[in-house]
Amino acid sequence: MRTLGAVCALAVLLAGCSVGPNYRRPVVAAPETHRGQLEPAEAASFADQPWWEVFGDPVLQQLIDEALRSNLDLQAAAARVEQARNFVTVARSDVFPQIGYQGDASRQRVGGDTFNSFVGVFNLAWELDVWGRIRRLTEAARADYLGTEDARRGVMLSLVSAVAQAYFELLDLDAELDIARRTTVAFDDTLHLFTRRFEGGVASRLEVVRAEAARADSAAAIPELERLIVLKENQIAVLLGRAPEAIPRGAALDRQTMPPATPPGLPSALLERRPDVRQAEQAVVAANATVGVTVANFFPRIGLTSFYGEQSDEIENLVKGGGSIWAIAGQAAGPIFQGGRLLGGYRAARAAWDEAVALYERTALDAFREVSDTLTTQQKLTAVRDERERQVASLTTAVRLAQTRYDSGLAYYFEVIDAQQELFPAELLLARTRRDQLIATVVLYRALGGGWELPTDAWSMPPPSR
């Protein structure tokens, strides 16, 4: 018993010792400022805001809030988090004594005598985690859990972004459909005019067929846009966890407010904000802990086993006796020759750690690239939109002037048709540029890890204050 006590005391003394490397975050060289950032780098970031302060359309806010409550991918991600959380409990359980029970009943005949034998015992097995093997396993499981939690936050952020992007694309399709219908009506008027002139003998067949072609070109876009609108509505409905159906709209595309200058914040803070970067780091933590497990496998496992109970030839005596059988033992088991199994496992774990570090660094670099790409896109789209608006304004004036010249007998109607045919694609391009500007805001919010300060259970829009 003294020896057993000494073993237990030694286990307690060594309990704080875990073999294998302790985790240190891999060094990622973060730039001083994001490429494409106009103002000096500062701590405040666009990502600090909750999503309902970024997207001001009340209808869009309601759609996002519904998606966060009902999206099936998000529900699956929440279930994965719950699985990972319980796996931590499973891994940690081995550090505690494992207590069970056992009962046996037998009847046998030896010679001319028949014997009954009943046994009931409680047993205990306890692995003393001298080398930290169980603690490293628990560390790896906890890192997997935290990585799964970060993955869920990534799904939430991606869901917010996907709904917002699809909504702006839907508004763009609405705007393009309106442009196509207005243009078709204008070309209808032209075709009717030329048809009457041709029937009256004052116009040629050439004018009629050109008007027909112009009208058909714009009219063909209408059913195609209507098809795309249904597809986009179906996409949003699935994101909301609904069957395909119509989706409500708020303000039109040209009425959506563009956000002011969006500070991206410090590049170094991006490593803390982005869910995918945080998830990649937890993969490094888990891989590091797994290396410790493979190192601990080289050392002997030390444990205690015992049982206590009663054995009798009468079953009622099992609960009356004072413990007729018991045993307690200490044990140690370790490897001597494994044919390279343990060394191979250690080397494989080290290689997995190297892989996790490389993926973490790559994820961080991709994060910096995405922010830089989107900042540049935002800046350039502003210039593009300004020019598109000038183009549409000029072509609108050209259509009006051509109509005035034609009404005054100073020009042929071909001038009006040519001006209308140039205005139609210019209006489409302007609508798409407005869409791209709004989507660039969505992409930047996602790239910065938007809403990172929100607790996981606080991503739904708060109720309106009374």
C-alpha positions as a printed Julia matrix, in Angstrom:
466×3 Matrix{Float64}:
   0.0     0.0     0.0
   2.91    2.32    0.7
   4.24    1.64   -2.77
   0.84    2.34   -4.24
   0.64    5.6    -2.31
   4.04    6.58   -3.59
   2.93    5.93   -7.15
  -0.15    8.11   -6.67
   1.93   10.88   -5.12
   4.35   10.77   -8.03
   1.45   10.95  -10.47
   0.12   14.04   -8.75
   3.56   15.69   -8.83
   3.91   14.98  -12.54
   0.34   15.9   -13.42
   1.34   19.33  -14.61
   3.94   17.9   -17.0
   2.87   17.2   -20.59
   5.4    15.95  -23.1
   5.47   17.39  -26.6
   5.69   21.01  -27.79
   3.59   23.73  -26.21
   1.59   25.75  -28.72
   2.91   29.01  -30.13
   1.04   30.92  -32.8
   2.84   30.82  -36.17
   4.24   34.2   -37.17
   2.44   35.82  -40.11
   4.0    39.01  -41.47
   1.03   41.37  -41.59
   1.44   44.5   -43.74
   1.26   47.87  -42.04
  -1.76   48.86  -44.11
  -4.07   47.19  -46.59
  -3.1    47.75  -50.2
  -5.77   49.97  -51.71
  -6.55   51.69  -48.4
  -6.75   55.44  -48.93
  -6.7    56.7   -45.35
  -4.03   55.8   -42.75
  -4.51   52.49  -40.99
  -6.54   52.73  -37.78
  -7.97   50.32  -35.26
 -11.62   51.08  -36.09
 -12.98   48.79  -38.77
 -16.04   48.33  -40.9
 -16.13   44.83  -39.4
 -16.93   46.24  -35.95
 -20.51   47.02  -36.99
 -23.39   44.55  -36.7
 -24.85   43.63  -40.07
 -28.13   45.49  -39.51
 -26.19   48.76  -39.33
 -24.42   48.0   -42.61
 -27.43   47.03  -44.72
 -30.04   49.74  -44.28
 -32.89   48.31  -46.37
 -35.56   47.14  -43.86
 -36.75   44.37  -46.19
 -33.21   43.08  -46.61
 -32.75   43.18  -42.84
 -35.85   41.04  -42.36
 -34.64   38.54  -44.97
 -31.23   38.23  -43.32
 -32.77   37.84  -39.89
 -35.05   35.06  -41.17
 -32.11   33.32  -42.82
 -30.14   33.35  -39.56
 -33.09   31.73  -37.81
 -34.1    29.17  -40.44
 -31.21   28.4   -42.81
 -30.55   24.67  -42.93
 -26.79   24.96  -43.5
 -26.56   27.06  -40.35
 -28.58   24.51  -38.41
 -26.2    21.8   -39.61
 -23.23   23.93  -38.52
 -24.78   24.35  -35.07
 -25.18   20.58  -34.82
 -21.5    20.12  -35.72
 -20.56   22.52  -32.93
 -22.61   20.49  -30.47
 -20.89   17.3   -31.64
 -17.44   18.84  -31.2
 -18.32   20.18  -27.75
 -19.3    16.73  -26.57
 -16.18   15.17  -28.07
 -14.21   17.36  -25.64
 -16.1    15.73  -22.78
 -15.36   12.3   -24.25
 -11.64   13.03  -24.53
 -11.42   14.55  -21.03
 -13.28   11.65  -19.39
 -10.21    9.39  -19.48
  -8.44   11.57  -16.94
 -10.95   10.43  -14.29
 -11.25    6.97  -12.69
 -13.52    4.7   -14.71
 -15.88    2.85  -12.35
 -18.13    0.02  -13.45
 -19.8    -3.1   -12.2
 -19.95   -6.75  -13.16
 -22.18   -9.64  -12.22
 -21.75  -13.32  -13.02
 -24.03  -16.29  -12.35
 -23.07  -19.87  -13.16
 -24.11  -23.42  -12.33
 -21.77  -26.39  -12.8
 -21.46  -30.04  -11.88
 -18.21  -31.62  -10.72
 -18.41  -35.36  -10.1
 -21.63  -35.99   -8.28
 -21.96  -32.48   -6.85
 -23.69  -29.47   -8.38
 -22.46  -25.98   -7.53
 -23.97  -22.5    -7.93
 -21.72  -19.49   -8.12
 -22.82  -15.87   -7.96
 -20.41  -12.95   -8.16
 -21.11   -9.22   -7.91
 -18.27   -6.7    -7.95
 -17.49   -3.06   -8.56
 -14.36   -2.42  -10.62
 -12.18    0.63  -11.07
  -9.56    1.48  -13.68
  -7.58    4.71  -13.64
  -4.84    5.7   -16.04
  -2.5     8.15  -14.31
  -1.84   10.82  -16.92
   1.84   11.12  -15.99
   3.03   12.2   -19.44
   0.03   14.32  -20.38
  -1.27   12.04  -23.13
  -4.89   12.49  -22.09
  -4.43   16.21  -21.56
  -3.01   16.54  -25.07
  -5.93   14.58  -26.48
  -8.29   16.91  -24.63
  -6.37   19.93  -25.94
  -6.75   18.65  -29.5
 -10.48   18.0   -29.01
 -10.97   21.47  -27.52
  -9.18   23.05  -30.49
 -11.42   21.09  -32.85
 -14.43   22.39  -30.94
 -13.26   26.01  -31.09
 -12.45   25.58  -34.77
 -15.96   24.24  -35.35
 -17.4    27.22  -33.48
 -15.37   29.56  -35.71
 -16.63   27.61  -38.72
 -20.2    28.23  -37.56
 -19.48   31.95  -37.29
 -18.04   31.74  -40.78
 -21.27   30.15  -42.0
 -23.26   32.93  -40.33
 -21.15   35.63  -41.95
 -21.29   33.91  -45.32
 -25.06   33.55  -44.98
 -25.54   37.24  -44.24
 -23.34   38.07  -47.24
 -25.05   35.56  -49.53
 -28.53   36.89  -48.77
 -27.42   40.51  -49.21
 -25.6    39.79  -52.46
 -28.49   37.79  -53.91
 -30.91   40.55  -52.88
 -28.9    43.24  -54.67
 -28.61   41.0   -57.72
 -32.39   40.61  -57.64
 -32.85   44.38  -57.51
 -30.48   44.71  -60.47
 -32.55   42.21  -62.47
 -35.69   44.2   -61.6
 -33.99   47.36  -62.84
 -32.82   45.68  -66.04
 -36.33   44.32  -66.64
 -37.78   47.8   -66.22
 -35.23   49.2   -68.67
 -35.98   46.45  -71.2
 -39.72   47.07  -70.94
 -39.38   50.83  -71.3
 -37.06   50.41  -74.27
 -39.43   47.92  -75.89
 -42.32   50.37  -75.53
 -40.2    53.08  -77.18
 -39.31   50.76  -80.05
 -42.99   49.74  -80.33
 -43.86   53.37  -80.95
 -41.12   53.59  -83.54
 -42.3    50.43  -85.29
 -45.91   51.66  -85.39
 -44.78   55.0   -86.81
 -42.69   53.4   -89.56
 -45.42   50.89  -90.37
 -47.99   53.68  -90.84
 -45.53   55.68  -92.95
 -44.75   52.62  -95.06
 -48.45   51.86  -95.56
 -48.96   55.51  -96.52
 -46.22   55.27  -99.07
 -43.89   57.81  -97.46
 -41.35   55.39  -95.98
 -39.35   52.44  -97.2
 -39.53   48.81  -96.13
 -35.96   49.22  -94.83
 -37.13   51.56  -92.07
 -39.8    49.06  -90.97
 -37.48   46.04  -90.78
 -34.84   48.02  -88.89
 -37.47   49.13  -86.39
 -38.65   45.54  -86.07
 -35.11   44.33  -85.38
 -34.51   47.02  -82.74
 -37.8    46.2   -81.04
 -37.1    42.43  -81.1
 -33.65   42.94  -79.56
 -35.03   44.69  -76.5
 -38.14   42.49  -76.27
 -36.03   39.31  -76.25
 -34.39   40.46  -73.02
 -37.73   40.54  -71.16
 -38.48   36.8   -70.85
 -34.81   36.06  -70.16
 -34.75   38.59  -67.31
 -38.06   37.24  -65.97
 -36.49   33.76  -65.93
 -33.42   35.01  -64.08
 -35.61   36.8   -61.55
 -37.45   33.57  -60.7
 -34.14   31.72  -60.33
 -32.76   34.41  -58.05
 -35.92   34.43  -55.93
 -35.68   30.65  -55.61
 -32.05   30.98  -54.51
 -32.98   33.48  -51.79
 -35.92   31.35  -50.67
 -33.64   28.35  -50.1
 -31.23   30.54  -48.12
 -34.21   31.47  -45.95
 -35.11   27.82  -45.43
 -38.3    28.2   -47.51
 -39.68   26.41  -50.53
 -39.22   28.43  -53.77
 -41.49   31.45  -53.77
 -41.61   35.17  -54.55
 -39.37   37.45  -52.5
 -40.44   40.94  -51.3
 -38.43   44.01  -52.26
 -37.63   47.24  -50.48
 -36.06   50.27  -52.11
 -35.21   50.01  -55.81
 -31.61   49.58  -56.9
 -31.05   53.27  -57.64
 -32.57   54.17  -54.25
 -30.21   52.02  -52.21
 -27.84   54.15  -50.14
 -24.15   53.64  -50.75
 -22.19   53.45  -47.49
 -19.59   56.13  -46.73
 -15.88   55.41  -46.81
 -15.34   52.05  -45.16
 -12.27   51.86  -42.89
 -10.85   48.35  -43.06
  -8.9    48.64  -39.81
  -5.45   47.32  -38.98
  -4.26   44.35  -41.06
  -2.95   42.6   -37.94
  -6.46   42.66  -36.45
  -7.73   40.72  -39.46
  -6.13   37.59  -38.0
  -8.44   37.92  -34.98
 -11.58   38.86  -36.91
 -11.78   36.44  -39.8
 -13.57   33.2   -38.81
 -11.68   31.17  -41.42
  -8.3    32.42  -40.14
  -9.29   31.63  -36.56
 -10.48   28.19  -37.62
  -7.19   27.56  -39.43
  -5.28   28.53  -36.29
  -7.31   26.1   -34.18
  -6.31   23.4   -36.66
  -2.67   24.26  -35.87
  -3.43   24.03  -32.13
  -5.02   20.59  -32.61
  -2.1    19.38  -34.75
   0.38   20.62  -32.15
  -1.46   18.73  -29.39
  -1.52   15.59  -31.54
   2.27   15.76  -31.74
   2.3    15.69  -27.93
   0.07   12.6   -27.96
   2.49   10.76  -30.28
   5.42   11.7   -28.02
   3.54   10.41  -24.96
   3.01    7.09  -26.74
   6.75    6.39  -26.37
   6.4     6.36  -22.57
   4.77    3.7   -20.4
   1.16    4.03  -19.36
   0.77    3.82  -15.6
  -2.52    2.94  -14.04
  -4.43    1.5   -11.12
  -7.02   -1.26  -11.2
  -9.15   -2.68   -8.43
 -12.34   -4.53   -7.74
 -14.47   -5.11   -4.65
 -17.47   -7.34   -4.2
 -18.98  -10.59   -3.03
 -18.95  -14.18   -4.18
 -21.47  -16.73   -2.89
 -23.35  -19.86   -3.82
 -26.58  -18.13   -2.84
 -27.7   -15.0    -4.67
 -29.23  -13.38   -1.56
 -25.82  -13.42    0.14
 -24.42  -10.98   -2.43
 -26.04   -8.04   -0.65
 -25.42   -9.32    2.88
 -21.73  -10.01    2.81
 -18.99   -7.64    3.83
 -16.91   -7.94    0.72
 -15.45  -11.36    0.46
 -13.37  -10.59   -2.63
 -11.29   -7.56   -3.45
  -8.07   -6.67   -5.22
  -5.99   -3.59   -5.93
  -3.04   -3.34   -8.29
  -0.81   -0.9   -10.03
   0.38   -1.5   -13.56
   2.73   -0.06  -16.13
   2.87   -1.0   -19.79
   5.14    0.47  -22.37
   6.51   -0.25  -25.82
   9.84   -1.94  -26.54
   9.67   -2.74  -30.24
   6.83   -1.67  -32.53
   8.43   -2.03  -35.94
   8.59    1.74  -36.44
   4.9     2.29  -35.64
   5.45    4.92  -32.94
   8.19    6.76  -34.8
   6.09    6.77  -37.96
   3.13    8.11  -36.02
   5.25   10.9   -34.54
   6.68   11.87  -37.93
   3.22   11.82  -39.49
   1.93   14.1   -36.71
   4.82   16.51  -37.27
   4.06   16.56  -41.0
   0.39   17.22  -40.24
   1.48   20.12  -38.03
   3.62   21.52  -40.86
   0.61   21.23  -43.18
  -1.67   23.01  -40.71
   0.85   25.86  -40.3
   1.17   26.27  -44.07
  -2.62   26.32  -44.48
  -2.95   28.86  -41.68
  -0.4    31.15  -43.29
  -2.06   30.71  -46.7
  -5.48   31.51  -45.21
  -4.07   34.68  -43.67
  -2.5    35.76  -46.97
  -5.77   35.08  -48.78
  -7.52   37.28  -46.22
  -5.15   40.17  -46.89
  -5.59   39.68  -50.64
  -9.4    39.67  -50.46
  -9.47   42.9   -48.48
  -7.04   44.59  -50.88
  -8.98   43.35  -53.92
 -12.27   44.64  -52.58
 -10.91   48.02  -51.47
  -9.5    48.53  -54.96
 -12.78   47.39  -56.52
 -14.73   49.87  -54.41
 -12.52   52.76  -55.46
 -12.54   51.94  -59.16
 -16.28   51.26  -59.29
 -16.93   54.76  -57.95
 -15.1    56.19  -60.95
 -16.86   53.77  -63.29
 -20.27   54.74  -61.94
 -19.55   58.45  -62.37
 -18.69   57.88  -66.04
 -21.69   55.6   -66.6
 -24.01   58.23  -65.18
 -22.5    60.86  -67.49
 -22.94   58.5   -70.44
 -26.59   57.78  -69.65
 -27.3    61.48  -69.11
 -25.67   62.37  -72.44
 -27.47   59.62  -74.36
 -30.81   60.58  -72.78
 -30.2    64.12  -74.01
 -29.24   62.74  -77.41
 -32.53   60.84  -77.69
 -34.47   63.98  -76.76
 -32.55   66.15  -79.25
 -32.9    63.55  -82.02
 -36.66   63.42  -81.42
 -36.83   67.24  -81.52
 -34.85   67.36  -84.78
 -37.08   64.72  -86.3
 -40.26   66.54  -85.19
 -38.86   69.71  -86.76
 -38.1    67.95  -90.02
 -34.35   68.44  -89.62
 -33.39   64.76  -89.35
 -34.5    61.27  -90.26
 -35.94   59.02  -87.62
 -32.89   56.81  -87.93
 -31.13   59.31  -85.66
 -33.76   58.64  -82.99
 -33.37   54.87  -83.38
 -29.59   55.07  -83.18
 -29.76   57.18  -80.03
 -32.26   54.78  -78.43
 -30.14   51.76  -79.33
 -27.11   53.33  -77.63
 -29.11   54.34  -74.54
 -30.47   50.83  -73.85
 -27.12   49.08  -73.18
 -25.77   52.16  -71.38
 -28.66   52.04  -68.89
 -28.07   48.33  -68.37
 -24.37   48.92  -67.66
 -25.18   51.68  -65.18
 -27.6    49.4   -63.31
 -24.96   46.65  -63.17
 -22.35   49.08  -61.9
 -24.68   50.16  -59.1
 -25.21   46.48  -58.29
 -21.47   45.83  -58.3
 -20.9    48.73  -55.9
 -23.4    47.33  -53.42
 -21.98   43.83  -53.76
 -18.47   45.18  -53.22
 -19.66   46.51  -49.86
 -21.04   43.07  -49.02
 -17.79   41.37  -50.04
 -15.67   43.81  -48.03
 -17.81   43.25  -44.93
 -17.33   39.51  -45.31
 -13.61   39.83  -46.09
 -13.07   41.82  -42.9
 -14.9    39.25  -40.77
 -17.88   41.55  -40.22
 -19.82   41.41  -36.98
 -16.87   39.79  -35.22
 -17.69   41.47  -31.91
 -21.18   39.94  -31.82
 -21.53   36.88  -29.58
 -22.65   33.83  -31.52
 -26.11   33.93  -29.93
 -26.58   37.65  -30.72
 -26.47   37.6   -34.52
 -30.21   38.04  -34.91
 -31.44   41.58  -35.33
 -32.55   43.06  -31.99
 -36.25   43.96  -31.66
 -37.11   47.61  -32.35
 -36.93   49.85  -29.3
 -40.19   51.26  -28.01
